[in-house]
Amino acid sequence: MSRQVKSPPARRFRVWDAVGALALVAAGVWMSVRPPAIDAGALRIEPAHVDLGRLRPLEMADARFTLTNTGADPLVISKVKTSCGCVGPDWTNKTIDPGRSDVLTLSFHSGSAVGVKRHEAQLVLAGPDGGPDRRVAVTLGADVIPDYEMTAAAFDFGSVKAGARVSAVLELRRVGQQTALKIERWKTSHAALTLVRRSGPDGGRSGPDGPTEGTSGTNSPTPAPNGDRLLYDVVLDPARYSAEVFSGEVVLFTNSKSMGRKVLPVKARLLRDFRVEPDSVLFCLTDDASADLTREIHVAGPKGLRPEDLAIESAPSEVQAAVTVATDGSAGLSVALTLSASRVHASFEKELTIRAGDLGSVVVPIRCLDLRTPAKGD
């Protein structure tokens, strides 16, 4: 037997098994033409190639090759050189007497990267009577499959109506790793995108430590009784994004050996009857700008939208917001913002919410940088 696997994981047919099988079939075009043994002069090596099959990330496996001296003189194999540091030969300078055999063991470490692997080891044979050395190569291969499964690597919500929160289930299953699968922390690229943990035993959103929702988070508890599954909801709230096309991402930081940090792209086309421009506002207070600062947010909506149709649902206490006719001569609507410098005591990041009746609402991030020199005694 030319293959020995250390601590083999449980085998169950999964989607990745099928994917791995297809990959091995492709690689098998090369493998199928390899001879079952190598005859290099008086040295016979069996087999010429060892297929270690499917391995999990960070798994060790041994490939064994039988070396036989079929000649009349001793054979000296001075060293074994491998094509990768992940392959370690168990061999020292050895002499094989005529008619005798020895075993070369190559220990393979699968690493954390998944996919079909192929590596080579060269045996260096000392030349007779001080002549030049000869080299004979053997190979080994393996298919490293993930230690987790994920329901989706990206999310496309398609067309989403304004004011309608949409969500999709993100499920991760442990396959081969020994410890319970955990999302140690996460973050999203925009406030419109959140992650909601389902920690209850029935897959609900409540658990022993309460629900967890947000654009970032840490300290995920052990999922399910056996740690085999994690359930999350990826939630998109169009009210918190004003552009027509949403493109963002969820970043997961896990204890998975093969996944580690995983980025999940999220996109959607937002169907709204009104939108605002710009979609965020920045105020900058300096010593030269001691007076109140003003900004204008333009509102684009259906024909016939009136000022009385718009309402300011919420605004920072430092900002006064009023619906008015746009000042750029377009005859459209706008929201005039006035930052009261006297009310600002430090930089802040807050939100303004504009609602247009049944058309929905838009959340506009408001950011203020207070760069003024502090007064003496402050």
N, C-alpha and C positions, 0 to 999 in steps of 0.2 A: 504493500500500500504506500503510495507516494504522497499522501496528504494527511496532515494531522492538525486539527483545529482545537485551539484552547478555549475553554468556556463557551461552547456554541450556544447561541440564543435559540429560543423556541421558534419553530417554523410554522407559519400559517400563511395560506395563500392570500396575498393582498395585491392591490393595484400595482405597487412597486415591483412585486415579483414578476408580473407580466412585462412591465417596462424593462426590468433587468434581463428577462429572458430574451426580449427582442434585441437588446444591446449585445448580449452574448452571441446571438445568432449572427449579427453583423460582424462581430470580432471573430466568429468561428470560421469565416472565409479564409482567414490567415491560419487559424489553428488547424483546420482540417488538412492542410497540405504539409504540416509538420510530420516528420517521420517518427515512429514510435520509439526509436532508439537512435543513438549517434555512434558511428564507428569511425574513430579518428586514429588511424594506424592501429596500434596495439591497445588503445583505450576504447572501451565500449561503455556508453552511458545510457541508462534506462530509468525513466523515459527521457525524451528530449524536452518535453514541456509538461508542466504540472498546472492543471486548472484547479484553483482553490475554491471555485464556485462563488456563492453569495456570502459576503461578510458584512458585518455591521461596522459603523465607524469606531475607530480606536480598538479594533479587535486584532489579536495575534493569531497567525496560522503558520504552520510549517510545511514546506515542500521538500520532499526527500528524493534524492537521485542516487541510484546504485552505480558505482564506478567499478569496472572489471578490467583487469590486465589480461588481455588475450595473447600477449607476446611472450618472448623467452627471456626478456630482460626486465629489471625493475623499472617502474615508472615513478618519477618524482613530480608531484604537483606542488609547486612552491607556494602559490597563493591563489586566492579567489577574489576577483574584483567584481563589484556589483554596480549597476547603472543608477542606483538610488540609495540614499541613506536609510530608506524604509525597509531595505532588505539586508539582513545580517547573516553572513555565512558562518557556520560552525565548522571551521576547518583550520588546521595549522599545517605547517610543512610536513607532508606525509609521503611515505614511499609505499607503493602497492607492489607486492611481489608477484611474479608470474603465476597466473592461474587463481589469484586471490581477488577479493572484492572488498570495497569499503563503501560507506554511505556519506554523501554530502547533504547536509541539512541547511536549507535557506529559510530563515525566520522572517516572515513578512508582517509589517505593521500597517494596517489599513488606513490610518490617519483619519482626518475629519472630512475630507473631500469625497463626495460620492461619484460613482461612475465606474466604467470599465478600466481596469489597470493592467498594464503589461510591463514586466521588468526583465532584465537580462543579467546573468552572471557569467563571467569569463574565467575559465580555469586556465592557469598558466602552467604549462608542462615544461620542465627543464629539458633542454636539448641534449641529445646523446653526445658523449665525448666533448662536452663544453660548447656544443653548437648553439645556434640561436633558439630561444624559447618558442614554443608553439602555444596558440590560444584556441580553446574550444568553448563555445557558448551554449548555455542552457537557458531556458526561459520559464517564467511562471506568470500566471494571470489570475485576476479575481474581479468580481463585480461587487463594488461597495455600495450597498443600498442604504437609504436614510433610516435613522432610528425614530422617525416620526412620520405621520401622514397628515396632510392638511387638505381641507375641503376645497380651498381655492387659494391661488397665489396672487390673484388680483380681483377687484370688484368693479363692475360696470353697471351702474343703476339705470342706464338708459335715460329716457326722458322723465323728469320729475316735476310735478306741479308745485308752484310756489305755495309755501305754508304747509306742505305735506312732508313730515319726517319719514324717511325710508330707512330700512335696515336690512342687513343680511347676516346670516349666522356664519361665524368662523369657528370651525371645529378642528382641533389638533388631537391626534391619537398617538400614544406611545407605541412603538413597535419593538425596539430592541434594547434600549438603554435600561440600565439596572435601577436607576432612581426615578422617582415620580417626575413627570414632565411639568415644568412650571414656566410661566411667563413672569420673569422677575421684575420687569418694568416695561412700560410702553410709552409712546408719545405719538401725537398726530401733527400734521403739518398746518392745520387750520382749525380755528374754533368751531367751524361748521361740522367738523368731523370728530366724533367721539367713539370711545370703546366702552362697552358695558359688559362687565363680567357676569356670567351666569354661574353662581357658586352653590345654588341649592341642589340637594340630591336628586330632585326631579327635573333639573335643568332650568328652574326658574331663576329670576334675577335676585332673589334674596337668599342669604346664607347665614351661618352662625355669627359672622362679623358684619352683617348688613350688606346692602348693595354697594357696588363700586362703579362709578361712571366718571368720565372726564377725558380731557385731551392728553393727560399723562397720568401715570400711576405706578405704584410699586407694591411689593409684598403680596403677591398672589398666593392664596392658600393652596394646600394640596388639593387637587381636583379629584372628585369621585373617590369612593373608598379605596380603590386599588391604584390610583394615580395614573390611570390609563388614558384619561380624556380631559380636555379643556374646552369649554364652550364660552364664546364671546359673541356679542352683537356689535357689528360695525354700523354706526348710525350716522346718517347725513341729514343735517337740518338746513334746508335751503334758505330759511329766514336769516341765517347768519352769514350768507354769502350773496353778493349782489351781481356778480358777473353771470353771463349766460352759460358758460361752460365751466364746470368745476373739475379741477385736477389736483389731487392731493395724495397723501400716503399715510399709512399706519406703519410705525416701526416697532417691532417686537424684539425684546431682549430676553432670550430664553436660556435654560440650562441644557438644551439639546446639544449633543456633541457635533452633529452634522449641520444644524441650523444656526445656532448661536444668535446672531443679529439678522432679522428677517424684515425686509421692506415689502409692504403690500400696497401697490398702486390702487387708487380709488378715483373713478371719474363718473361724471353725470352731466346731462344737459338739462338746465333748469328752465322750465317753461313758466315764466312769470309775466303778468300783465303790467308790472311796473318795476323799475330798477333805479338805482341811484348812481351818481358819478360825481366825485370819486367814491370808491368803496371804503376808504379810510381817511381820517383827517389827522394832521399833525400840527400842533401848536408849539412854538418855540419862544420861551420868554428869556430875554436878555436884559442887561442893564440899560441898553439903548431903547428898549421897547417897554416902557413902563406903563403905557396906556393899554386899554383892553384890545384884544386881537379879534378879528372877525374872519370867518370862512363861509363859503357857500357850497351847499350840496345840491346839485341839479337832480330833479326827479323826472324820469321819462315814464309815461304811462299811456293808457288808451286815450283816444280822442274824447274830449269832454270831461277829463279829470279836473276837478275844481279844488281850490285851496281848502274848502270845508270838508273835502273827502279825505284829507290827510290829517293825521294826528300824531303827536309826539308821545309815545307810550312811556318812554323813560329817557332820562338824560343825566349826565354828571352834574353834581351840584355846583360845579365851577363854571358850567356852560349854560347860557340861555339859548334856547332854540325856538324859532318861529317860522311858520309856513308863510311864504310870500311868493310874489311873481318874480321870476328870474330877472336878474339885473343885466344880463348880456344881450337883451333885445330879442330873445327868442320867443317871448310870450309864453314860455313854459313855466313850470312851478319849481320852486327851490325851497330849501330849508336854510335859513340864515342862522349862523352860529356866532355867538359872542362869548369869548372867554374873559371872565372877570379876573384880571391880574391880582387884585387884592384878595381873592378867595383861594389863590393857589399858594400852598405852603411847601409843596414838594412835587417832583415829577410824578405822573400817574398814567395809568392805562385803564380806560373805562369804555363803556359802550353807550351808543345812542340807538334807540329803537323807533323806527318810523313805520306806522301802519296806514294802509289805504283800504279801510273797510274789509270787504270780502276778498279783495285782491291779495291779502296777506300782509306780511311785515318784512322789513329788512333791518338787520342789525349792522350798524356802522361802528367800527372800532375808533375810539378817540384817544389820541396819545398826546401828552403834554410833557415837554422837556423844560424843566426850570433850571436855566443856566445863570441865573442872577447871583451876584456876589452877596453872600449872607451879610446882614447888617450886624454891626458890633453888638455883642451881647446875646445874639441868637445861638 
